[in-house]
Amino acid sequence: MKKNDHQFPSLGKKSFGILMVLLIGSALMINYGCKTTKKVVTPVSTDDGIISFNFLQLNDVYEIAPLEGGKVGGMARVATLRKRLTNENPNTLTVLAGDFLSPSLIGTIKKDGKRIKGAQMVEVMNATGIDLVTFGNHEFDIKEQELQDRINESKFTWLGTSVRRINTKTGKVSKFYQETDSTINYVPDTWTWEISDEDGTSIRVGFFGATLDMNEVKYVKYLDVTNTCLEAVQTLSMQTDVVIGLTHLNVAEDLELAAKLPQVPLLMGGHDHHHIRETVGNTLVTKADANAKTAYVHTLTYNKNTRETKVSSKLIDINEQLHADEAVKTIVDKWKRIMDDNITKVVDQPYAEIYYSKVPLDAREAVNRREQTNIGRMINEAMIKVAKREVDLSFFNSGSIRIDDKLEGTITAVDVFKILPFGGQLVEIDIKGDLLIKVLNESKSRVGQGAYLQRKKVFFSDKNNTWMVNGAPIDPEKDYHAITTDFLLKGIDLKTLHVNDPGITRFYRPDPDDRTDLRNNVILTFIDYLVNLPSERD
Ligand SMILES: [Zn+2]
């Protein structure tokens, strides 16, 4: 519905001025009347019982700067859109439906001796004018104290409807909280937004959140999403006029939830990285594209007389059509300089094209942690290429891939830093067949987690019901020459693979001072591989 659609008439500025005169006049009359005759005078009011308000919805934002060579996304552009909407209607609320503190390249870089870990995002979100967020699974990628610091720094409201904080020292379970000086403010399960318009229609809009339980972390307790949401909606229904959900769930879970909450007209969701718009009964479920490539603008109109809510939603491209807000851009540029300073210590031209890919390289987390991907294959090929001896197989943990996005077109060194932000050394090993089988079996059982391996030259044969290398089942007695990451050998991700295991009979580590040995940094290994690939550009 357009703003001037007269299905729901609203007063212009001029009539608002006239209304104020009438109201003041009638107030004086009431006062005068009370003193003398105590006659009840009905105040003149044009409250039409109808109010319109906007939501600007973002979800899954990891990058503060525009992407794809500056063409799409960028929080400074979002800030401009927010200002525009707020000018049109002050009753505009900007929300982010989870996943923003991690992962990002900037987040892994150190500033003043501390890893940044989402501080860049909170500063930018504060400046952009984000009002309300819900926890996404990625908020729990960072450590307990790091998340606490980010919540403390935030100027927006968090919804923690289906999550609780476990104090890992005491085991005590509580709501998450914001600590300011000496006060502790608990993150609410529900939040109410009170608004009124020019003709005096006022309503209360209630919000609840939801977070999917995919990120197992010691300091987080997940509550049952359905139960907590039903309870929250029940509470809000008694206290507010309209109830809205801000969720971070799989789309299937969102639709299931929507079916159980017919009184909720809108679930603004996240987690899926592409835009979605689905309807279940009267409930609309929407998700925008990740990294603010798009944003949803919802205009809701509530009629107090009929208690009806109308939702009109538009997916807006965040691109060059929106100029960058100066204040937000200054902050984004500051963080970009910090990132570039770190990257130029390693590569000379961070933004030069190193490869052009026609086929999208699938670096999405959910896919890489479940199946073999094209980018997993390419990183393994890069590792095999830098090995000093011919290897029987290659593997690395899928959790190394962090960008959580598909990449196509121009690929730069910065992209590779974003794909593999942790970097790290590659190590060649001789590994006994029986240990190798254990490692591969553990990887298979860890599907969905970062410990799931992306591998090359080894596969599981359903026919033989065993792992195959060099066209034959792995021989438990034989030594195999493999290349993998130093990180994996630490036994943090895969419990079966540890540097001290006698099943690893030899190590071949690069000399850390030899800058020509690309095994010293998997980022450089992959950059070198891409530079030397034939470009897919026509
Ligand atoms: Zn997510």
Residues whose N, C-alpha, C, O or C-beta is under 5 A from the ligand:
A	BS01	ZN	D99 G136 N137 H138 H271
